[in-house]
Amino acid sequence: MSAARKNLLTGSATLVVGLLLWLFAGDVEIPVLTLTKVGVVMMVVGGLELAYGLYLTARGPGAARR
């Protein structure tokens, strides 16, 4: 599996999990963390990783090795 495909897969999975946390974990109480804020952070990180995977895909097959 290429680096671009790995970034696309993990970025989209992180984005979806973050979206689910943001939408459905508002009522869960954890003393240290707020799960909705964790969901927003995960969506941002997933979106960045997804964008990097798209960049590597557009750049070509040898882009990840440079």
C-alpha positions as CSV (number, residue, x, y, z in Angstrom):
1,M,0.0,0.0,0.0
2,S,1.4,3.4,-0.9
3,A,1.9,6.2,1.5
4,A,-0.7,8.3,-0.2
5,R,-3.3,5.6,0.2
6,K,-2.4,5.0,3.8
7,N,-2.8,8.8,4.5
8,L,-6.1,8.8,2.8
9,L,-7.4,5.8,4.7
10,T,-6.2,6.9,8.2
11,G,-7.2,10.5,7.6
12,S,-10.8,9.6,6.6
13,A,-11.1,7.2,9.5
14,T,-9.9,9.8,12.0
15,L,-12.2,12.4,10.5
16,V,-15.2,10.1,10.7
17,V,-14.5,9.0,14.3
18,G,-14.0,12.7,15.3
19,L,-17.3,13.6,13.7
20,L,-19.1,10.8,15.5
21,L,-17.6,12.0,18.8
22,W,-18.5,15.6,18.1
23,L,-22.1,14.6,17.2
24,F,-23.0,11.9,19.7
25,A,-20.7,12.2,22.8
26,G,-22.0,15.5,24.2
27,D,-23.8,13.8,27.1
28,V,-20.8,11.7,28.3
29,E,-19.0,13.1,31.3
30,I,-15.3,12.5,31.7
31,P,-13.5,14.5,34.4
32,V,-10.4,15.5,32.4
33,L,-11.6,15.7,28.8
34,T,-14.6,16.9,26.9
35,L,-15.3,14.4,24.2
36,T,-16.9,16.9,21.9
37,K,-13.6,19.0,21.9
38,V,-11.6,15.8,21.4
39,G,-13.8,15.1,18.4
40,V,-13.1,18.5,16.9
41,V,-9.4,18.0,17.3
42,M,-9.6,14.6,15.7
43,M,-11.6,16.1,12.8
44,V,-8.9,18.7,12.3
45,V,-6.0,16.2,12.4
46,G,-8.0,13.8,10.1
47,G,-8.7,16.6,7.7
48,L,-5.0,17.5,7.5
49,E,-3.9,14.0,7.0
50,L,-6.6,13.5,4.3
51,A,-5.4,16.7,2.6
52,Y,-1.8,15.4,2.7
53,G,-2.9,12.1,1.2
54,L,-4.7,14.0,-1.6
55,Y,-1.5,16.1,-2.2
56,L,0.6,12.9,-2.4
57,T,-1.9,11.4,-4.8
58,A,-1.9,14.5,-7.1
59,R,1.9,14.7,-6.9
60,G,2.6,11.2,-8.2
61,P,4.0,7.9,-7.2
62,G,7.5,9.1,-6.1
63,A,6.4,12.0,-4.0
64,A,6.5,10.3,-0.6
65,R,10.1,9.2,-1.0
66,R,11.5,12.7,-1.3
